Amino acid sequence: MNRIGRRPERWAVVAGGLLVIAAVASTLASPAPRVSLWGRDNLGLGYELYSFLALLTVFFTVALRMKTTQ
């Protein structure tokens, strides 16, 4: 906890890491892990682990690179 400190970007990374762990655990515990990992079709973007991790990566890349509101 001391390494995280009061910096909001570090808390965001920790929260994102916990979210990734929960998503991977959910996929592994799924009754259909292959569908949970890759999805059923290309129309339902965001519900499978592959798309979720890609969108989360884009979000955190943008969010952590923005230093000011400008």
mmJSON file of the N, C-alpha and C atoms, coordinates in Angstrom:
{"data_MODEL":{"atom_site":{
"group_PDB":["ATOM","ATOM","ATOM","ATOM","ATOM","ATOM","ATOM","ATOM","ATOM","ATOM","ATOM","ATOM","ATOM","ATOM","ATOM","ATOM","ATOM","ATOM","ATOM","ATOM","ATOM","ATOM","ATOM","ATOM","ATOM","ATOM","ATOM","ATOM","ATOM","ATOM","ATOM","ATOM","ATOM","ATOM","ATOM","ATOM","ATOM","ATOM","ATOM","ATOM","ATOM","ATOM","ATOM","ATOM","ATOM","ATOM","ATOM","ATOM","ATOM","ATOM","ATOM","ATOM","ATOM","ATOM","ATOM","ATOM","ATOM","ATOM","ATOM","ATOM","ATOM","ATOM","ATOM","ATOM","ATOM","ATOM","ATOM","ATOM","ATOM","ATOM","ATOM","ATOM","ATOM","ATOM","ATOM","ATOM","ATOM","ATOM","ATOM","ATOM","ATOM","ATOM","ATOM","ATOM","ATOM","ATOM","ATOM","ATOM","ATOM","ATOM","ATOM","ATOM","ATOM","ATOM","ATOM","ATOM","ATOM","ATOM","ATOM","ATOM","ATOM","ATOM","ATOM","ATOM","ATOM","ATOM","ATOM","ATOM","ATOM","ATOM","ATOM","ATOM","ATOM","ATOM","ATOM","ATOM","ATOM","ATOM","ATOM","ATOM","ATOM","ATOM","ATOM","ATOM","ATOM","ATOM","ATOM","ATOM","ATOM","ATOM","ATOM","ATOM","ATOM","ATOM","ATOM","ATOM","ATOM","ATOM","ATOM","ATOM","ATOM","ATOM","ATOM","ATOM","ATOM","ATOM","ATOM","ATOM","ATOM","ATOM","ATOM","ATOM","ATOM","ATOM","ATOM","ATOM","ATOM","ATOM","ATOM","ATOM","ATOM","ATOM","ATOM","ATOM","ATOM","ATOM","ATOM","ATOM","ATOM","ATOM","ATOM","ATOM","ATOM","ATOM","ATOM","ATOM","ATOM","ATOM","ATOM","ATOM","ATOM","ATOM","ATOM","ATOM","ATOM","ATOM","ATOM","ATOM","ATOM","ATOM","ATOM","ATOM","ATOM","ATOM","ATOM","ATOM","ATOM","ATOM","ATOM","ATOM","ATOM","ATOM","ATOM","ATOM","ATOM","ATOM","ATOM","ATOM","ATOM","ATOM"],
"id":[1,2,3,4,5,6,7,8,9,10,11,12,13,14,15,16,17,18,19,20,21,22,23,24,25,26,27,28,29,30,31,32,33,34,35,36,37,38,39,40,41,42,43,44,45,46,47,48,49,50,51,52,53,54,55,56,57,58,59,60,61,62,63,64,65,66,67,68,69,70,71,72,73,74,75,76,77,78,79,80,81,82,83,84,85,86,87,88,89,90,91,92,93,94,95,96,97,98,99,100,101,102,103,104,105,106,107,108,109,110,111,112,113,114,115,116,117,118,119,120,121,122,123,124,125,126,127,128,129,130,131,132,133,134,135,136,137,138,139,140,141,142,143,144,145,146,147,148,149,150,151,152,153,154,155,156,157,158,159,160,161,162,163,164,165,166,167,168,169,170,171,172,173,174,175,176,177,178,179,180,181,182,183,184,185,186,187,188,189,190,191,192,193,194,195,196,197,198,199,200,201,202,203,204,205,206,207,208,209,210],
"type_symbol":["N","C","C","N","C","C","N","C","C","N","C","C","N","C","C","N","C","C","N","C","C","N","C","C","N","C","C","N","C","C","N","C","C","N","C","C","N","C","C","N","C","C","N","C","C","N","C","C","N","C","C","N","C","C","N","C","C","N","C","C","N","C","C","N","C","C","N","C","C","N","C","C","N","C","C","N","C","C","N","C","C","N","C","C","N","C","C","N","C","C","N","C","C","N","C","C","N","C","C","N","C","C","N","C","C","N","C","C","N","C","C","N","C","C","N","C","C","N","C","C","N","C","C","N","C","C","N","C","C","N","C","C","N","C","C","N","C","C","N","C","C","N","C","C","N","C","C","N","C","C","N","C","C","N","C","C","N","C","C","N","C","C","N","C","C","N","C","C","N","C","C","N","C","C","N","C","C","N","C","C","N","C","C","N","C","C","N","C","C","N","C","C","N","C","C","N","C","C","N","C","C","N","C","C","N","C","C","N","C","C"],
"label_atom_id":["N","CA","C","N","CA","C","N","CA","C","N","CA","C","N","CA","C","N","CA","C","N","CA","C","N","CA","C","N","CA","C","N","CA","C","N","CA","C","N","CA","C","N","CA","C","N","CA","C","N","CA","C","N","CA","C","N","CA","C","N","CA","C","N","CA","C","N","CA","C","N","CA","C","N","CA","C","N","CA","C","N","CA","C","N","CA","C","N","CA","C","N","CA","C","N","CA","C","N","CA","C","N","CA","C","N","CA","C","N","CA","C","N","CA","C","N","CA","C","N","CA","C","N","CA","C","N","CA","C","N","CA","C","N","CA","C","N","CA","C","N","CA","C","N","CA","C","N","CA","C","N","CA","C","N","CA","C","N","CA","C","N","CA","C","N","CA","C","N","CA","C","N","CA","C","N","CA","C","N","CA","C","N","CA","C","N","CA","C","N","CA","C","N","CA","C","N","CA","C","N","CA","C","N","CA","C","N","CA","C","N","CA","C","N","CA","C","N","CA","C","N","CA","C","N","CA","C","N","CA","C","N","CA","C","N","CA","C","N","CA","C","N","CA","C"],
"label_alt_id":[null,null,null,null,null,null,null,null,null,null,null,null,null,null,null,null,null,null,null,null,null,null,null,null,null,null,null,null,null,null,null,null,null,null,null,null,null,null,null,null,null,null,null,null,null,null,null,null,null,null,null,null,null,null,null,null,null,null,null,null,null,null,null,null,null,null,null,null,null,null,null,null,null,null,null,null,null,null,null,null,null,null,null,null,null,null,null,null,null,null,null,null,null,null,null,null,null,null,null,null,null,null,null,null,null,null,null,null,null,null,null,null,null,null,null,null,null,null,null,null,null,null,null,null,null,null,null,null,null,null,null,null,null,null,null,null,null,null,null,null,null,null,null,null,null,null,null,null,null,null,null,null,null,null,null,null,null,null,null,null,null,null,null,null,null,null,null,null,null,null,null,null,null,null,null,null,null,null,null,null,null,null,null,null,null,null,null,null,null,null,null,null,null,null,null,null,null,null,null,null,null,null,null,null,null,null,null,null,null,null],
"label_comp_id":["MET","MET","MET","ASN","ASN","ASN","ARG","ARG","ARG","ILE","ILE","ILE","GLY","GLY","GLY","ARG","ARG","ARG","ARG","ARG","ARG","PRO","PRO","PRO","GLU","GLU","GLU","ARG","ARG","ARG","TRP","TRP","TRP","ALA","ALA","ALA","VAL","VAL","VAL","VAL","VAL","VAL","ALA","ALA","ALA","GLY","GLY","GLY","GLY","GLY","GLY","LEU","LEU","LEU","LEU","LEU","LEU","VAL","VAL","VAL","ILE","ILE","ILE","ALA","ALA","ALA","ALA","ALA","ALA","VAL","VAL","VAL","ALA","ALA","ALA","SER","SER","SER","THR","THR","THR","LEU","LEU","LEU","ALA","ALA","ALA","SER","SER","SER","PRO","PRO","PRO","ALA","ALA","ALA","PRO","PRO","PRO","ARG","ARG","ARG","VAL","VAL","VAL","SER","SER","SER","LEU","LEU","LEU","TRP","TRP","TRP","GLY","GLY","GLY","ARG","ARG","ARG","ASP","ASP","ASP","ASN","ASN","ASN","LEU","LEU","LEU","GLY","GLY","GLY","LEU","LEU","LEU","GLY","GLY","GLY","TYR","TYR","TYR","GLU","GLU","GLU","LEU","LEU","LEU","TYR","TYR","TYR","SER","SER","SER","PHE","PHE","PHE","LEU","LEU","LEU","ALA","ALA","ALA","LEU","LEU","LEU","LEU","LEU","LEU","THR","THR","THR","VAL","VAL","VAL","PHE","PHE","PHE","PHE","PHE","PHE","THR","THR","THR","VAL","VAL","VAL","ALA","ALA","ALA","LEU","LEU","LEU","ARG","ARG","ARG","MET","MET","MET","LYS","LYS","LYS","THR","THR","THR","THR","THR","THR","GLN","GLN","GLN"],
"label_asym_id":["A","A","A","A","A","A","A","A","A","A","A","A","A","A","A","A","A","A","A","A","A","A","A","A","A","A","A","A","A","A","A","A","A","A","A","A","A","A","A","A","A","A","A","A","A","A","A","A","A","A","A","A","A","A","A","A","A","A","A","A","A","A","A","A","A","A","A","A","A","A","A","A","A","A","A","A","A","A","A","A","A","A","A","A","A","A","A","A","A","A","A","A","A","A","A","A","A","A","A","A","A","A","A","A","A","A","A","A","A","A","A","A","A","A","A","A","A","A","A","A","A","A","A","A","A","A","A","A","A","A","A","A","A","A","A","A","A","A","A","A","A","A","A","A","A","A","A","A","A","A","A","A","A","A","A","A","A","A","A","A","A","A","A","A","A","A","A","A","A","A","A","A","A","A","A","A","A","A","A","A","A","A","A","A","A","A","A","A","A","A","A","A","A","A","A","A","A","A","A","A","A","A","A","A","A","A","A","A","A","A"],
"label_entity_id":["1","1","1","1","1","1","1","1","1","1","1","1","1","1","1","1","1","1","1","1","1","1","1","1","1","1","1","1","1","1","1","1","1","1","1","1","1","1","1","1","1","1","1","1","1","1","1","1","1","1","1","1","1","1","1","1","1","1","1","1","1","1","1","1","1","1","1","1","1","1","1","1","1","1","1","1","1","1","1","1","1","1","1","1","1","1","1","1","1","1","1","1","1","1","1","1","1","1","1","1","1","1","1","1","1","1","1","1","1","1","1","1","1","1","1","1","1","1","1","1","1","1","1","1","1","1","1","1","1","1","1","1","1","1","1","1","1","1","1","1","1","1","1","1","1","1","1","1","1","1","1","1","1","1","1","1","1","1","1","1","1","1","1","1","1","1","1","1","1","1","1","1","1","1","1","1","1","1","1","1","1","1","1","1","1","1","1","1","1","1","1","1","1","1","1","1","1","1","1","1","1","1","1","1","1","1","1","1","1","1"],
"label_seq_id":[1,1,1,2,2,2,3,3,3,4,4,4,5,5,5,6,6,6,7,7,7,8,8,8,9,9,9,10,10,10,11,11,11,12,12,12,13,13,13,14,14,14,15,15,15,16,16,16,17,17,17,18,18,18,19,19,19,20,20,20,21,21,21,22,22,22,23,23,23,24,24,24,25,25,25,26,26,26,27,27,27,28,28,28,29,29,29,30,30,30,31,31,31,32,32,32,33,33,33,34,34,34,35,35,35,36,36,36,37,37,37,38,38,38,39,39,39,40,40,40,41,41,41,42,42,42,43,43,43,44,44,44,45,45,45,46,46,46,47,47,47,48,48,48,49,49,49,50,50,50,51,51,51,52,52,52,53,53,53,54,54,54,55,55,55,56,56,56,57,57,57,58,58,58,59,59,59,60,60,60,61,61,61,62,62,62,63,63,63,64,64,64,65,65,65,66,66,66,67,67,67,68,68,68,69,69,69,70,70,70],
"pdbx_PDB_ins_code":[null,null,null,null,null,null,null,null,null,null,null,null,null,null,null,null,null,null,null,null,null,null,null,null,null,null,null,null,null,null,null,null,null,null,null,null,null,null,null,null,null,null,null,null,null,null,null,null,null,null,null,null,null,null,null,null,null,null,null,null,null,null,null,null,null,null,null,null,null,null,null,null,null,null,null,null,null,null,null,null,null,null,null,null,null,null,null,null,null,null,null,null,null,null,null,null,null,null,null,null,null,null,null,null,null,null,null,null,null,null,null,null,null,null,null,null,null,null,null,null,null,null,null,null,null,null,null,null,null,null,null,null,null,null,null,null,null,null,null,null,null,null,null,null,null,null,null,null,null,null,null,null,null,null,null,null,null,null,null,null,null,null,null,null,null,null,null,null,null,null,null,null,null,null,null,null,null,null,null,null,null,null,null,null,null,null,null,null,null,null,null,null,null,null,null,null,null,null,null,null,null,null,null,null,null,null,null,null,null,null],
"Cartn_x":[0.813,0.0,0.861,2.031,2.884,3.44,3.627,4.145,3.116,1.848,0.788,0.679,0.693,0.669,-0.601,-0.455,-1.6,-1.746,-0.978,-1.041,-2.205,-3.14,-4.337,-4.042,-2.983,-2.693,-2.261,-1.609,-1.233,-2.46,-3.403,-4.645,-5.432,-5.389,-6.089,-5.477,-4.162,-3.489,-3.828,-3.857,-4.213,-5.655,-6.556,-7.964,-8.112,-7.388,-7.428,-6.874,-5.817,-5.253,-6.229,-6.923,-7.942,-9.095,-9.45,-10.511,-10.085,-8.841,-8.322,-8.307,-7.875,-7.849,-9.261,-10.229,-11.615,-12.146,-11.807,-12.28,-11.656,-10.381,-9.708,-10.261,-10.484,-11.062,-12.469,-13.22,-14.56,-14.521,-13.578,-13.433,-13.017,-12.092,-11.64,-12.737,-13.607,-14.687,-15.943,-15.924,-17.092,-17.382,-18.658,-18.981,-18.564,-18.404,-17.938,-16.761,-15.569,-14.445,-14.002,-14.163,-13.759,-14.65,-15.938,-16.86,-16.613,-16.342,-16.067,-14.781,-13.829,-12.553,-12.66,-13.195,-13.197,-14.536,-15.606,-16.922,-17.647,-18.941,-19.781,-19.746,-19.805,-19.759,-19.1,-18.922,-18.244,-19.171,-20.452,-21.399,-21.467,-21.103,-21.206,-19.894,-19.349,-18.056,-18.098,-17.131,-16.986,-17.387,-18.075,-18.539,-17.57,-16.687,-15.716,-14.423,-13.615,-12.403,-11.434,-11.304,-10.369,-10.681,-11.919,-12.312,-12.258,-12.647,-12.62,-11.206,-10.238,-8.852,-8.315,-8.71,-8.274,-8.838,-10.126,-10.743,-10.192,-9.92,-9.346,-7.934,-7.167,-5.826,-5.871,-6.765,-6.902,-7.328,-8.284,-8.753,-7.619,-6.874,-5.809,-4.646,-4.38,-3.333,-3.672,-4.891,-5.315,-5.416,-6.025,-6.26,-4.965,-3.981,-2.741,-1.785,-1.988,-1.131,-1.608,-2.858,-3.4,-2.965,-2.196,-1.695,-2.556,-3.107,-3.937,-5.248,-6.17,-7.456,-7.357,-6.328,-6.17,-5.768],
"Cartn_y":[-1.193,0.0,1.262,1.205,2.391,2.734,1.742,2.007,2.712,2.458,3.08,4.553,4.838,6.217,6.964,8.257,9.119,9.487,8.902,9.254,8.531,9.285,8.674,7.726,7.979,7.078,5.703,5.654,4.343,3.584,4.288,3.647,3.158,3.918,3.494,2.21,2.107,0.897,-0.295,-0.08,-1.163,-1.607,-0.643,-0.978,-1.709,-1.262,-1.94,-3.351,-3.528,-4.86,-5.799,-5.289,-6.108,-6.446,-5.5,-5.747,-6.822,-6.787,-7.806,-9.178,-9.218,-10.49,-11.066,-10.21,-10.671,-11.168,-10.483,-10.9,-12.233,-12.41,-13.672,-14.814,-14.552,-15.584,-15.954,-14.96,-15.222,-16.083,-15.813,-16.619,-18.045,-18.195,-19.535,-20.334,-19.67,-20.357,-20.511,-20.008,-20.057,-21.487,-21.83,-23.156,-23.323,-22.234,-22.264,-21.291,-21.69,-20.751,-20.281,-21.111,-20.691,-19.555,-19.649,-18.592,-17.349,-17.549,-16.426,-15.705,-16.433,-15.827,-15.116,-15.771,-15.23,-14.663,-15.009,-14.506,-15.446,-15.198,-16.037,-15.563,-14.254,-13.68,-12.302,-11.656,-10.36,-9.192,-9.44,-8.35,-7.901,-8.75,-8.43,-7.958,-6.883,-6.381,-5.955,-6.386,-5.95,-6.957,-8.013,-8.97,-10.135,-10.351,-11.43,-10.87,-11.737,-11.309,-10.619,-11.119,-10.556,-9.078,-8.77,-7.381,-6.532,-7.113,-6.373,-5.923,-6.819,-6.457,-5.433,-5.539,-4.568,-3.177,-3.112,-1.819,-1.24,-2.073,-1.606,-1.069,-1.712,-1.232,0.134,0.315,1.617,2.681,2.354,3.312,3.746,2.789,3.144,3.829,3.509,4.207,5.681,5.97,7.366,8.042,7.38,7.999,8.309,7.446,7.669,8.617,8.844,9.766,11.218,11.412,12.771,13.385,14.439,15.086,16.292,16.979,18.147,18.031,18.94,18.911,19.418,20.184,20.646,19.475],
"Cartn_z":[0.0,0.0,0.0,0.612,0.645,-0.729,-1.573,-2.924,-3.79,-3.523,-4.314,-3.956,-2.666,-2.214,-2.568,-2.815,-3.077,-4.54,-5.402,-6.821,-7.485,-8.079,-8.659,-9.812,-10.577,-11.699,-11.212,-10.088,-9.535,-9.049,-8.446,-8.019,-9.23,-10.32,-11.54,-12.085,-12.045,-12.53,-11.64,-10.335,-9.407,-9.654,-9.796,-10.054,-11.388,-12.403,-13.694,-13.607,-12.836,-12.64,-11.955,-10.954,-10.279,-11.218,-12.07,-13.047,-14.051,-14.476,-15.401,-14.727,-13.475,-12.746,-12.621,-12.31,-12.196,-13.539,-14.631,-15.955,-16.373,-16.1,-16.447,-15.589,-14.309,-13.441,-13.896,-14.339,-14.843,-16.102,-16.984,-18.193,-17.861,-16.933,-16.56,-15.865,-15.123,-14.406,-15.257,-16.46,-17.326,-17.775,-17.957,-18.479,-19.938,-20.652,-22.046,-22.177,-21.715,-21.69,-23.072,-24.082,-25.425,-25.939,-25.689,-26.084,-25.232,-23.958,-23.075,-23.463,-24.003,-24.408,-25.746,-26.771,-28.129,-28.567,-27.897,-28.274,-29.215,-29.367,-30.216,-31.662,-31.851,-33.191,-33.116,-34.242,-34.279,-33.98,-33.792,-33.578,-32.12,-31.194,-29.773,-29.191,-29.695,-29.253,-27.789,-27.02,-25.644,-24.601,-24.99,-24.007,-23.816,-24.753,-24.597,-24.008,-23.431,-22.743,-23.693,-24.897,-25.871,-26.144,-26.452,-26.723,-25.46,-24.328,-23.071,-22.737,-22.877,-22.579,-23.575,-24.843,-25.841,-25.541,-25.213,-24.9,-23.606,-22.624,-21.372,-21.587,-22.464,-22.781,-23.444,-24.392,-25.048,-24.041,-23.183,-22.182,-21.266,-20.71,-19.783,-20.474,-21.72,-22.455,-22.597,-22.962,-23.108,-21.741,-20.777,-19.474,-18.73,-18.833,-18.097,-18.817,-20.097,-20.842,-20.769,-20.4,-20.327,-19.006,-19.073,-17.86,-17.464,-18.43,-18.132,-18.9,-18.629,-19.314,-20.742,-21.082,-22.457,-23.319],
"occupancy":[1.0,1.0,1.0,1.0,1.0,1.0,1.0,1.0,1.0,1.0,1.0,1.0,1.0,1.0,1.0,1.0,1.0,1.0,1.0,1.0,1.0,1.0,1.0,1.0,1.0,1.0,1.0,1.0,1.0,1.0,1.0,1.0,1.0,1.0,1.0,1.0,1.0,1.0,1.0,1.0,1.0,1.0,1.0,1.0,1.0,1.0,1.0,1.0,1.0,1.0,1.0,1.0,1.0,1.0,1.0,1.0,1.0,1.0,1.0,1.0,1.0,1.0,1.0,1.0,1.0,1.0,1.0,1.0,1.0,1.0,1.0,1.0,1.0,1.0,1.0,1.0,1.0,1.0,1.0,1.0,1.0,1.0,1.0,1.0,1.0,1.0,1.0,1.0,1.0,1.0,1.0,1.0,1.0,1.0,1.0,1.0,1.0,1.0,1.0,1.0,1.0,1.0,1.0,1.0,1.0,1.0,1.0,1.0,1.0,1.0,1.0,1.0,1.0,1.0,1.0,1.0,1.0,1.0,1.0,1.0,1.0,1.0,1.0,1.0,1.0,1.0,1.0,1.0,1.0,1.0,1.0,1.0,1.0,1.0,1.0,1.0,1.0,1.0,1.0,1.0,1.0,1.0,1.0,1.0,1.0,1.0,1.0,1.0,1.0,1.0,1.0,1.0,1.0,1.0,1.0,1.0,1.0,1.0,1.0,1.0,1.0,1.0,1.0,1.0,1.0,1.0,1.0,1.0,1.0,1.0,1.0,1.0,1.0,1.0,1.0,1.0,1.0,1.0,1.0,1.0,1.0,1.0,1.0,1.0,1.0,1.0,1.0,1.0,1.0,1.0,1.0,1.0,1.0,1.0,1.0,1.0,1.0,1.0,1.0,1.0,1.0,1.0,1.0,1.0,1.0,1.0,1.0,1.0,1.0,1.0],
"B_iso_or_equiv":[0.0,0.0,0.0,0.0,0.0,0.0,0.0,0.0,0.0,0.0,0.0,0.0,0.0,0.0,0.0,0.0,0.0,0.0,0.0,0.0,0.0,0.0,0.0,0.0,0.0,0.0,0.0,0.0,0.0,0.0,0.0,0.0,0.0,0.0,0.0,0.0,0.0,0.0,0.0,0.0,0.0,0.0,0.0,0.0,0.0,0.0,0.0,0.0,0.0,0.0,0.0,0.0,0.0,0.0,0.0,0.0,0.0,0.0,0.0,0.0,0.0,0.0,0.0,0.0,0.0,0.0,0.0,0.0,0.0,0.0,0.0,0.0,0.0,0.0,0.0,0.0,0.0,0.0,0.0,0.0,0.0,0.0,0.0,0.0,0.0,0.0,0.0,0.0,0.0,0.0,0.0,0.0,0.0,0.0,0.0,0.0,0.0,0.0,0.0,0.0,0.0,0.0,0.0,0.0,0.0,0.0,0.0,0.0,0.0,0.0,0.0,0.0,0.0,0.0,0.0,0.0,0.0,0.0,0.0,0.0,0.0,0.0,0.0,0.0,0.0,0.0,0.0,0.0,0.0,0.0,0.0,0.0,0.0,0.0,0.0,0.0,0.0,0.0,0.0,0.0,0.0,0.0,0.0,0.0,0.0,0.0,0.0,0.0,0.0,0.0,0.0,0.0,0.0,0.0,0.0,0.0,0.0,0.0,0.0,0.0,0.0,0.0,0.0,0.0,0.0,0.0,0.0,0.0,0.0,0.0,0.0,0.0,0.0,0.0,0.0,0.0,0.0,0.0,0.0,0.0,0.0,0.0,0.0,0.0,0.0,0.0,0.0,0.0,0.0,0.0,0.0,0.0,0.0,0.0,0.0,0.0,0.0,0.0,0.0,0.0,0.0,0.0,0.0,0.0,0.0,0.0,0.0,0.0,0.0,0.0],
"pdbx_formal_charge":[null,null,null,null,null,null,null,null,null,null,null,null,null,null,null,null,null,null,null,null,null,null,null,null,null,null,null,null,null,null,null,null,null,null,null,null,null,null,null,null,null,null,null,null,null,null,null,null,null,null,null,null,null,null,null,null,null,null,null,null,null,null,null,null,null,null,null,null,null,null,null,null,null,null,null,null,null,null,null,null,null,null,null,null,null,null,null,null,null,null,null,null,null,null,null,null,null,null,null,null,null,null,null,null,null,null,null,null,null,null,null,null,null,null,null,null,null,null,null,null,null,null,null,null,null,null,null,null,null,null,null,null,null,null,null,null,null,null,null,null,null,null,null,null,null,null,null,null,null,null,null,null,null,null,null,null,null,null,null,null,null,null,null,null,null,null,null,null,null,null,null,null,null,null,null,null,null,null,null,null,null,null,null,null,null,null,null,null,null,null,null,null,null,null,null,null,null,null,null,null,null,null,null,null,null,null,null,null,null,null],
"auth_seq_id":[1,1,1,2,2,2,3,3,3,4,4,4,5,5,5,6,6,6,7,7,7,8,8,8,9,9,9,10,10,10,11,11,11,12,12,12,13,13,13,14,14,14,15,15,15,16,16,16,17,17,17,18,18,18,19,19,19,20,20,20,21,21,21,22,22,22,23,23,23,24,24,24,25,25,25,26,26,26,27,27,27,28,28,28,29,29,29,30,30,30,31,31,31,32,32,32,33,33,33,34,34,34,35,35,35,36,36,36,37,37,37,38,38,38,39,39,39,40,40,40,41,41,41,42,42,42,43,43,43,44,44,44,45,45,45,46,46,46,47,47,47,48,48,48,49,49,49,50,50,50,51,51,51,52,52,52,53,53,53,54,54,54,55,55,55,56,56,56,57,57,57,58,58,58,59,59,59,60,60,60,61,61,61,62,62,62,63,63,63,64,64,64,65,65,65,66,66,66,67,67,67,68,68,68,69,69,69,70,70,70],
"auth_comp_id":["MET","MET","MET","ASN","ASN","ASN","ARG","ARG","ARG","ILE","ILE","ILE","GLY","GLY","GLY","ARG","ARG","ARG","ARG","ARG","ARG","PRO","PRO","PRO","GLU","GLU","GLU","ARG","ARG","ARG","TRP","TRP","TRP","ALA","ALA","ALA","VAL","VAL","VAL","VAL","VAL","VAL","ALA","ALA","ALA","GLY","GLY","GLY","GLY","GLY","GLY","LEU","LEU","LEU","LEU","LEU","LEU","VAL","VAL","VAL","ILE","ILE","ILE","ALA","ALA","ALA","ALA","ALA","ALA","VAL","VAL","VAL","ALA","ALA","ALA","SER","SER","SER","THR","THR","THR","LEU","LEU","LEU","ALA","ALA","ALA","SER","SER","SER","PRO","PRO","PRO","ALA","ALA","ALA","PRO","PRO","PRO","ARG","ARG","ARG","VAL","VAL","VAL","SER","SER","SER","LEU","LEU","LEU","TRP","TRP","TRP","GLY","GLY","GLY","ARG","ARG","ARG","ASP","ASP","ASP","ASN","ASN","ASN","LEU","LEU","LEU","GLY","GLY","GLY","LEU","LEU","LEU","GLY","GLY","GLY","TYR","TYR","TYR","GLU","GLU","GLU","LEU","LEU","LEU","TYR","TYR","TYR","SER","SER","SER","PHE","PHE","PHE","LEU","LEU","LEU","ALA","ALA","ALA","LEU","LEU","LEU","LEU","LEU","LEU","THR","THR","THR","VAL","VAL","VAL","PHE","PHE","PHE","PHE","PHE","PHE","THR","THR","THR","VAL","VAL","VAL","ALA","ALA","ALA","LEU","LEU","LEU","ARG","ARG","ARG","MET","MET","MET","LYS","LYS","LYS","THR","THR","THR","THR","THR","THR","GLN","GLN","GLN"],
"auth_asym_id":["A","A","A","A","A","A","A","A","A","A","A","A","A","A","A","A","A","A","A","A","A","A","A","A","A","A","A","A","A","A","A","A","A","A","A","A","A","A","A","A","A","A","A","A","A","A","A","A","A","A","A","A","A","A","A","A","A","A","A","A","A","A","A","A","A","A","A","A","A","A","A","A","A","A","A","A","A","A","A","A","A","A","A","A","A","A","A","A","A","A","A","A","A","A","A","A","A","A","A","A","A","A","A","A","A","A","A","A","A","A","A","A","A","A","A","A","A","A","A","A","A","A","A","A","A","A","A","A","A","A","A","A","A","A","A","A","A","A","A","A","A","A","A","A","A","A","A","A","A","A","A","A","A","A","A","A","A","A","A","A","A","A","A","A","A","A","A","A","A","A","A","A","A","A","A","A","A","A","A","A","A","A","A","A","A","A","A","A","A","A","A","A","A","A","A","A","A","A","A","A","A","A","A","A","A","A","A","A","A","A"],
"auth_atom_id":["N","CA","C","N","CA","C","N","CA","C","N","CA","C","N","CA","C","N","CA","C","N","CA","C","N","CA","C","N","CA","C","N","CA","C","N","CA","C","N","CA","C","N","CA","C","N","CA","C","N","CA","C","N","CA","C","N","CA","C","N","CA","C","N","CA","C","N","CA","C","N","CA","C","N","CA","C","N","CA","C","N","CA","C","N","CA","C","N","CA","C","N","CA","C","N","CA","C","N","CA","C","N","CA","C","N","CA","C","N","CA","C","N","CA","C","N","CA","C","N","CA","C","N","CA","C","N","CA","C","N","CA","C","N","CA","C","N","CA","C","N","CA","C","N","CA","C","N","CA","C","N","CA","C","N","CA","C","N","CA","C","N","CA","C","N","CA","C","N","CA","C","N","CA","C","N","CA","C","N","CA","C","N","CA","C","N","CA","C","N","CA","C","N","CA","C","N","CA","C","N","CA","C","N","CA","C","N","CA","C","N","CA","C","N","CA","C","N","CA","C","N","CA","C","N","CA","C","N","CA","C","N","CA","C","N","CA","C","N","CA","C","N","CA","C"],
"pdbx_PDB_model_num":[1,1,1,1,1,1,1,1,1,1,1,1,1,1,1,1,1,1,1,1,1,1,1,1,1,1,1,1,1,1,1,1,1,1,1,1,1,1,1,1,1,1,1,1,1,1,1,1,1,1,1,1,1,1,1,1,1,1,1,1,1,1,1,1,1,1,1,1,1,1,1,1,1,1,1,1,1,1,1,1,1,1,1,1,1,1,1,1,1,1,1,1,1,1,1,1,1,1,1,1,1,1,1,1,1,1,1,1,1,1,1,1,1,1,1,1,1,1,1,1,1,1,1,1,1,1,1,1,1,1,1,1,1,1,1,1,1,1,1,1,1,1,1,1,1,1,1,1,1,1,1,1,1,1,1,1,1,1,1,1,1,1,1,1,1,1,1,1,1,1,1,1,1,1,1,1,1,1,1,1,1,1,1,1,1,1,1,1,1,1,1,1,1,1,1,1,1,1,1,1,1,1,1,1,1,1,1,1,1,1]
}}}
